[in-house]
Amino acid sequence: MDVDQIFNWILTHQKNYPGKHQESQPRTVSSFKPLEPKSQLHVIFKSLSEYIKENLASGKSVNLKGFGAFSFEIDSSSVEPAIFSTIDFKKQLDEQRAERKHVHKLRPCFVVDSKLKYYLSRFPNKEEITVPKSQNTVYQQGFGMIFCNAGPIAAASYLGKEVVTSAIQAFVEAVGNLTQLGHSLDINFGFCRVKIVNRNLSYNYLKNFAQGLNQTSFESKLKKSEVNTSNFWQSTMQEKWATSNLSQLWKQPEPEKVQALSEKTLALKIMSLDLNSAEKTIGTSTKNSSLVGHSRK
């Protein structure tokens, strides 16, 4: 079962997965029309995938409670000293310094949640990553772990936060129930593909995405000390949202086109009323003419 079939399962078993996601909900922007429940779930899932991908690309891990954590294992080494014999005069010094400071080798991984582990027979490694001693809770697995926040996903989908929360909870519960029933699942997040076959879980990250995490420019995202404090505190949420891919995931239609479309819809409505009245008039006139002819006879 793919994502579309999982959504069909959720919508056909409303008693098991109640919530606002079972009905069409109004959008937060008037230019967007309400969607069908199934299309609504697809929009939320796409925004969820982009949200997780963006956080991983910024050096943060995301924990989807009840399902698992998308994280990466870090293999660190010390900074290589600059030796005169190894200096490449064809490259810039800044570039060579960045290459020497690039000491973190990352391996993207997926840590299965304990709730989903209960339904699985096998999953990759008992511990995908080594949990630091400073992390005391079971949910803080991995580097820079954060919980999945429904706020940015709702803003990207132009839906209410309650709808997004209920849809994600229903999706997680459906995955666990279908796994318990023995169904095979193929969940494609775009950047990562999670498969469950005979209660055996496996995952694969895209090669391009994994290679992007090991580029030299990604090193500064892992080292929080390299970020200027003044830039961190002066940047507003509006500026951060403008640079996010979630803000451009669904483009808003132009107001002029929306107004023109509404005017055309109103014109069609008036024309349909005119046609109905004209049909009634023609039927009445025909009936009257037949009565007149009968009376003459």
PLY file of the C-alpha trace (Angstrom):
ply
format ascii 1.0
element vertex 297
property float x
property float y
property float z
element edge 296
property int vertex1
property int vertex2
end_header
0.00 0.00 0.00
1.33 3.40 -0.96
0.46 6.75 0.59
-2.68 7.16 -1.52
-4.03 3.79 -0.41
-3.23 4.60 3.23
-5.34 7.75 2.88
-8.18 5.67 1.41
-7.95 3.39 4.45
-8.16 6.37 6.81
-11.18 7.88 5.04
-13.07 4.57 4.82
-12.55 3.84 8.54
-13.79 7.10 10.01
-14.65 5.59 13.40
-11.06 4.43 13.92
-9.49 7.75 12.80
-11.87 10.58 13.79
-10.94 14.21 13.38
-11.27 17.30 11.22
-9.29 15.65 8.44
-12.35 13.49 7.62
-14.19 16.52 6.20
-13.31 19.30 3.80
-11.98 22.25 5.79
-11.79 25.93 4.77
-8.42 27.32 3.77
-6.72 30.12 5.65
-6.44 32.18 2.45
-9.68 33.05 0.66
-8.11 32.70 -2.79
-7.69 28.95 -2.17
-10.83 26.86 -2.46
-11.60 24.02 -0.01
-10.30 20.61 -1.06
-11.74 17.14 -0.87
-10.62 15.16 2.22
-8.28 12.94 0.20
-6.64 15.86 -1.65
-6.42 17.65 1.69
-4.42 14.75 3.14
-2.08 14.74 0.13
-1.39 18.46 0.56
-0.59 17.97 4.26
1.69 15.00 3.56
3.64 16.90 0.91
4.11 19.84 3.28
5.19 17.41 6.02
7.81 15.85 3.73
9.18 19.25 2.75
9.26 20.32 6.41
11.34 17.29 7.43
13.64 17.64 4.43
14.28 21.34 5.11
15.13 20.74 8.76
17.53 17.92 7.89
19.20 20.17 5.34
19.66 22.82 8.04
21.39 20.42 10.44
18.39 19.42 12.59
16.74 16.07 13.16
12.95 15.71 13.22
11.05 13.32 15.48
7.63 12.29 14.18
6.17 10.91 17.40
4.73 7.43 17.03
6.45 6.84 13.68
10.17 7.57 13.99
12.95 10.13 13.86
14.71 11.31 10.71
18.26 11.97 11.80
21.91 11.35 10.86
24.84 9.65 12.50
27.91 11.88 12.91
31.47 10.60 12.61
33.84 13.37 13.73
37.60 13.71 13.54
40.09 16.43 14.48
41.00 19.33 12.21
43.89 18.51 9.93
46.91 20.80 10.42
48.08 22.92 7.52
51.30 21.45 6.11
53.26 23.42 3.56
53.78 20.37 1.38
50.00 19.70 1.15
49.00 23.26 0.23
47.47 23.52 -3.22
48.38 26.90 -4.67
45.71 26.57 -7.35
42.94 26.87 -4.75
42.02 29.79 -2.55
43.13 29.70 1.09
39.57 30.07 2.37
38.51 27.06 0.34
41.39 24.95 1.66
40.68 26.00 5.24
37.03 24.99 4.83
38.09 21.60 3.48
40.41 21.02 6.46
37.66 22.04 8.90
35.18 19.69 7.24
35.57 16.96 9.85
31.97 15.73 10.26
30.98 12.78 8.08
27.23 12.25 8.13
25.13 9.20 7.45
21.37 9.93 7.25
19.31 7.35 9.11
15.82 6.63 10.40
15.27 5.72 14.05
12.07 3.73 14.54
9.79 4.93 17.33
9.17 2.55 20.22
5.43 2.51 19.45
6.05 1.31 15.89
8.73 -1.14 17.06
6.03 -3.06 18.91
4.40 -4.03 15.58
7.65 -4.81 13.74
9.59 -8.04 13.65
12.74 -6.60 12.13
14.15 -3.12 11.59
17.64 -1.84 10.66
19.94 -2.19 13.66
18.69 -2.06 17.22
20.30 1.37 17.64
20.89 3.42 14.51
22.81 6.11 16.35
24.74 6.47 19.59
22.69 8.62 21.95
24.79 11.24 23.81
24.78 11.12 27.60
23.36 14.65 27.75
20.10 13.45 26.20
18.01 11.90 28.94
14.69 11.28 27.16
13.98 8.60 24.59
12.59 11.19 22.16
15.89 13.13 21.93
17.59 10.65 19.62
20.15 12.12 17.28
21.81 15.46 16.69
19.77 18.65 17.17
16.49 16.75 17.57
13.21 18.68 17.39
9.62 17.54 17.49
7.48 17.79 14.37
5.76 21.19 14.56
2.34 21.40 12.94
2.50 25.22 12.70
4.83 25.58 9.66
3.11 22.63 7.95
-0.29 24.29 8.42
1.05 27.61 7.12
2.49 25.91 4.04
-0.76 24.01 3.39
-2.99 27.05 4.04
-5.01 24.96 6.49
-5.76 25.16 10.20
-3.30 23.75 12.70
-5.95 21.45 14.19
-6.57 19.85 10.78
-2.86 19.20 10.25
-2.42 17.75 13.75
-5.34 15.34 13.37
-4.21 14.30 9.88
-0.66 13.49 11.03
-1.94 11.57 14.06
-4.33 9.57 11.87
-1.50 8.78 9.43
0.80 7.54 12.19
-1.94 5.42 13.77
-2.91 3.98 10.39
0.69 2.94 9.67
0.85 1.10 13.00
-2.52 -0.60 12.51
-1.77 -1.67 8.93
1.60 -3.03 10.02
-0.10 -5.02 12.77
-2.56 -6.44 10.22
0.32 -7.59 8.02
-0.05 -5.15 5.13
2.99 -4.12 3.07
3.57 -0.35 3.08
5.59 1.85 0.74
5.82 5.38 2.19
7.68 7.77 -0.10
8.65 11.06 1.56
10.50 12.24 -1.55
13.94 12.43 0.03
13.52 9.12 1.92
11.54 5.96 1.22
10.32 3.79 4.10
9.10 0.27 3.30
7.45 -2.29 5.57
7.15 -5.80 4.12
6.09 -8.72 6.33
6.68 -6.49 9.38
10.25 -5.89 8.22
11.13 -2.19 7.99
13.75 -0.80 5.62
14.54 2.71 4.37
16.57 4.38 1.65
17.65 8.01 1.34
18.22 9.59 -2.04
21.89 9.61 -3.02
21.80 13.29 -3.96
20.34 14.18 -0.57
22.93 12.11 1.32
25.75 13.65 -0.70
24.45 17.15 0.04
24.81 16.49 3.78
28.53 15.79 3.31
29.44 18.92 1.37
31.95 21.38 2.79
29.32 24.13 3.08
27.21 21.95 5.40
29.88 22.04 8.12
28.88 25.53 9.29
25.30 24.38 9.89
26.47 21.75 12.38
28.76 24.15 14.27
26.38 26.52 16.01
29.28 28.61 17.32
30.06 29.85 13.80
26.71 31.64 13.55
26.90 35.34 14.46
24.80 36.11 17.52
23.74 39.50 16.14
22.42 37.95 12.94
20.59 35.23 14.87
18.66 37.60 17.14
17.98 40.32 14.57
16.34 38.05 11.98
12.54 38.01 12.30
10.15 35.13 11.72
8.88 36.81 8.55
12.41 36.88 7.11
13.01 33.26 8.05
9.67 32.23 6.54
10.43 34.12 3.30
13.65 32.12 2.83
11.95 28.80 3.62
10.88 26.41 0.88
7.58 25.91 2.69
6.49 29.47 1.90
6.85 28.77 -1.83
5.50 25.22 -1.84
2.03 26.27 -3.01
1.84 29.50 -4.97
-1.08 31.79 -4.29
-3.21 32.62 -7.33
-3.25 36.21 -8.52
-6.18 38.29 -7.17
-7.11 39.48 -10.68
-7.45 35.92 -11.97
-9.47 34.89 -8.93
-11.82 37.87 -9.43
-12.19 37.10 -13.15
-12.93 33.44 -12.39
-15.57 34.37 -9.80
-17.19 36.77 -12.31
-17.31 34.01 -14.94
-18.87 31.64 -12.41
-21.48 34.25 -11.51
-22.22 34.87 -15.21
-22.72 31.14 -15.80
-25.06 31.01 -12.83
-27.18 33.86 -14.23
-27.21 32.23 -17.68
-28.40 28.95 -16.20
-31.24 30.78 -14.43
-32.20 32.48 -17.71
-32.22 29.18 -19.56
-34.43 27.58 -16.91
-36.92 30.48 -17.07
-36.89 30.42 -20.87
-37.66 26.69 -20.88
-40.60 27.22 -18.57
-41.90 30.11 -20.77
-41.63 28.06 -23.95
-43.42 25.13 -22.32
-46.23 27.38 -21.07
-46.69 29.11 -24.44
-46.85 25.76 -26.25
-49.45 24.50 -23.82
-51.54 27.68 -24.25
-51.38 27.45 -28.05
-52.57 23.85 -27.95
-55.50 24.89 -25.74
-56.43 27.70 -28.14
-56.38 25.33 -31.12
-58.55 22.81 -29.26
-61.09 25.47 -28.37
-61.32 26.57 -32.03
-62.02 23.06 -33.07
0 1
1 2
2 3
3 4
4 5
5 6
6 7
7 8
8 9
9 10
10 11
11 12
12 13
13 14
14 15
15 16
16 17
17 18
18 19
19 20
20 21
21 22
22 23
23 24
24 25
25 26
26 27
27 28
28 29
29 30
30 31
31 32
32 33
33 34
34 35
35 36
36 37
37 38
38 39
39 40
40 41
41 42
42 43
43 44
44 45
45 46
46 47
47 48
48 49
49 50
50 51
51 52
52 53
53 54
54 55
55 56
56 57
57 58
58 59
59 60
60 61
61 62
62 63
63 64
64 65
65 66
66 67
67 68
68 69
69 70
70 71
71 72
72 73
73 74
74 75
75 76
76 77
77 78
78 79
79 80
80 81
81 82
82 83
83 84
84 85
85 86
86 87
87 88
88 89
89 90
90 91
91 92
92 93
93 94
94 95
95 96
96 97
97 98
98 99
99 100
100 101
101 102
102 103
103 104
104 105
105 106
106 107
107 108
108 109
109 110
110 111
111 112
112 113
113 114
114 115
115 116
116 117
117 118
118 119
119 120
120 121
121 122
122 123
123 124
124 125
125 126
126 127
127 128
128 129
129 130
130 131
131 132
132 133
133 134
134 135
135 136
136 137
137 138
138 139
139 140
140 141
141 142
142 143
143 144
144 145
145 146
146 147
147 148
148 149
149 150
150 151
151 152
152 153
153 154
154 155
155 156
156 157
157 158
158 159
159 160
160 161
161 162
162 163
163 164
164 165
165 166
166 167
167 168
168 169
169 170
170 171
171 172
172 173
173 174
174 175
175 176
176 177
177 178
178 179
179 180
180 181
181 182
182 183
183 184
184 185
185 186
186 187
187 188
188 189
189 190
190 191
191 192
192 193
193 194
194 195
195 196
196 197
197 198
198 199
199 200
200 201
201 202
202 203
203 204
204 205
205 206
206 207
207 208
208 209
209 210
210 211
211 212
212 213
213 214
214 215
215 216
216 217
217 218
218 219
219 220
220 221
221 222
222 223
223 224
224 225
225 226
226 227
227 228
228 229
229 230
230 231
231 232
232 233
233 234
234 235
235 236
236 237
237 238
238 239
239 240
240 241
241 242
242 243
243 244
244 245
245 246
246 247
247 248
248 249
249 250
250 251
251 252
252 253
253 254
254 255
255 256
256 257
257 258
258 259
259 260
260 261
261 262
262 263
263 264
264 265
265 266
266 267
267 268
268 269
269 270
270 271
271 272
272 273
273 274
274 275
275 276
276 277
277 278
278 279
279 280
280 281
281 282
282 283
283 284
284 285
285 286
286 287
287 288
288 289
289 290
290 291
291 292
292 293
293 294
294 295
295 296
